Every structure is written in C-alpha cells, then in structure tokens.
Amino acid sequence: MTAKLFSSITYKDVTLKNRIVMAPMCMYSCEPEDGTVQPFHLTHYETRAIGQAGLVMLEATAVQPEGRISSFDLGIWDDQQLEGLTRVNERIHAHDAKSAIQLAHAGRKSQVQGDIFAPSAIAFNEKYQTPKEMTKENIQATVQAFKDAAVRSKIAGFDIIEIHGAHGYLINQFLSPLTNQRTDEYGGNRDNRFRLLREVVEVVQTVWNGPLFVRLSANEYNPNGNHIEDFVYFSTRLKELGVDLVDCSSGGVIPAPVNDYPGYQVPLADTIKQQARIDTGAVGMITTGIQAEEILQNNRADLIFIARALLRNPYWPKQAADELHVELDPPKPYARGWI
C-alpha cells in the first residue's frame, strides 16, 4: 500500500502530488523594505519545490503596507510586486509542485513605522505601539485590499490562496473577544466577530475561483478567549462559504505560554475535521514521515504542513519517503544522490 503522505489530493481543479505542504514562514528578507521578492526568496522557495513538497506556500504577504509584520516582509499591495511573485511561481512550477500564497494583515502586531490598525485600540504588549481603532471606512479599505491582492495572486500564477486568520494578526484580532471590544456590527457576539473574515472570504471569491484555505489559531490559551467549539463553529461557517480547508494552528492572539510538544496542534485539526466536516491541515512540530503518516492514516487531517523541519532540511520529503519505504522520482540533477 502506498503511503498516504505521498498520495495525491485535489482541491477544485488543483491536484497536489502529495500531502506535504511547506508551511508559510516569515523570512524577513525583503531588504529594500518595499515588499518585493529578492533573490533569496527565489532560491528559498524553489529549493523546497525541488525537494518534492507537493505544495509550496509563501510566507505571510501583506495586503497593505501598514499590514506588514515587519518592514522586511513581502507585500502584494502594489503592481510593482507582481514581477517577483510571478518569477517565484515559475520556479516552483518548474519542479512539478503547486504554489500558494498566504494573504495577511498584521493589525496591532505590525512593527512598521507610522499608524497601525486593529479592531480596538489595545496594544499587544508594552513593546508594541497602541493601534488605532479601525473605522468602518478602514475596514472596507482592508477588505478591498484583500480583493485586490487576490486579483494579483491570480495574475502572478498562484494555484491556491490562504487567508491568514491566525497568530493574533488582524483577522484573528476581530475573531477573538480578547482583542475585539467593538460595540458595532464587527464586535460583540460570535457572528459579529466573524463578520470581517466572512467579508474577506466573500470578496476574494468574487475574483478567485481556485482553492481557498483559511488559517485559524484554534486555541487562544486563555479561558476568556475563543474555545475549540467556537473554532468548530467558525470552520462550519467557512465550509458553508465554500472554503476548502482550515489550516489549524494556535496561539498568538495575546502573550501566553504555549506547551508545545510533537504534534501538539494535531488534536485541533482532528476536532475541526470531524465536527465541522471540512478538510484540515495539521501543523506544529511534525518532524518525521512516520508521524505525518499516522496523522493521515487515522484521518486526523488531510494535509501535513511542515515548517521548521523544512528549514532544517529542504529535502525533508526524501527523508520521509525513506522512513516510509517509498521511492520518489528524484529531480534529475540530484538523481545520483537520491538513488
């Protein structure tokens, strides 16, 4: 029997050759501070495609300049950023991998110069500046920015879009009662807190008909925050909206200790998959092929997002294949070393 980790899976008209995803990881390597792709990014992402990841997902890419986590982040708020993003896609696709981009806005966790914005004027901690509470005009401008970014994603040639609703960034800030103290239709009850994410999903879908993923932080590590039943609810709503997969991470909405251990976030993906009946991605300290295969064989998730293990070893899929006794077709320039 072929290992499930190396079986294909299709979302809409995009077929991934295996279930291995390079997770989005900020590289903070845009030295011109203009959001454009640099030579580093070309090498970084192409190498993981050569390494046989089925899906290579770019780091959090800002839809507005003030939405960057840092001034060294990639951006997709301007047409001048399209050339580099298109080149990244060309290099990923040259190696039979599919590409994804994570569209993001940092909200109150932005550390760029100038004003930053959030649902409520509450700083992340004493080291961060206090954001401005977003007006409805600010909110609509940001929703439009996600739409414009989706258009650019299509032009640049990405196969999949992921909306970043995790790690305490803007959409997560709206979802969480810990950070959303609004009294208008974007705050208060669960449906109101979900409103921004719903509007972003709906507006993206007006210009994007490809697979759409959403990343959620499905544990806020605070008794006064959202709980897993809230994220099952949000995920159910996302499925109703036509979202294809929920990428299940955790934490980041407020400063809080996290007890991380191998596979510590897998139960979140498992619960959401079973209860919301939507495909999920498992991520977080998944480091071996055997571990990844167990998750898939026990139907706990549908995709395996590999992060730091792929930073350590761009050829992690080869390592996993060896563990699972799977023969991969080696990339021709490296065939002598893979056989």
Steps between C-alpha positions, in 0.01 A plus 500: 500500500632844405558730793216748526752783548605445139151462355348778292207717602291745297340828598278639228718472189835489684656160566785473749735210429537431873370624836816688600461877525775747568337705774503879469795636700606864506853543372546872575729522198363784291799729551369789283200511737266541203335159512665371183642152445878477536747239366484328839128431460549344158762261636312431822171398342641327193719282719198362686327430170807309381488320834159358397252685721164466328398854590735789569330782688654845518536682826243745635477758221353835595194637323573852629836657588388570858392135518855368490628325810834669434632731232697204360188301407378417152206700369228472242342843534655646184538392138877552523514190720350279228818439299682333787199296610453378144864388490457309826207315345697416189777347709260299719300372204815394317533213747147355489394670822199721556520846654300688761516844653388598847324838490548680829453812707682533833261745665626600844805272470647707218838653583530733203537875535185711506144426604387142546141377524294246692138433596561674834767737628677240715876443469634143480739573787713783635752458218242562226338828413131550565303455179225724374153351519387436145215706366252333269675678215831346612337158513354529152834620363666193647234268358561662161874449549445125544295499179772688311760260639297204376493652151877541512538144630316375193708712264821379663398137445431362847298180521356547850429795730508475877347778711693554821254502788741377768792591728343813639505696175216720380232244413582303815467826697148546366407137575616508861310658792842557660589763240166606351319743731289662229133578555399524133415218258865385496514432874311331779344166418670221308333574168599865518861411579496264200370776271839627376621152410171428325523822300861427402413146387199620302682784328797279410262249346367766262838504325648161591347161409794285603549315829471718807649413840471686830749476788351521850657505846265241647625538857542846654647368827277721711173405676340827392584451133348283230490125567506202267120503468526857367751392240283206399223756450724735300623207291145383432417849379811501281397171342156646426677792328691259276840499673686179417723448804571638846870512588500442876760685703473661845602789722624850437192706574634608840832437675457153652724199566451205265585145604624374166599139440499272192161523334356732765261668253384184324197455732374839382509389136340169596212659692424758232518238225259264675255754640495767227540240226756703313848403384775609736873551498708388797805705597738536792801291597431232239851381424493144362328319220370237741337770712344661192375166371331419831307828486375427151427129544294572811304764306604778737587744218527509120821697443821514702653847532873475565674809636831496688585149385501637144724787607748248636472269202357618166492133397283389792260321262788272397573429869131422559483277193798300623333451839182380330681284238369708213706551185486856370592602150814703566549843347732427207794717610507316835418146386844366586456605861140383541530146374 
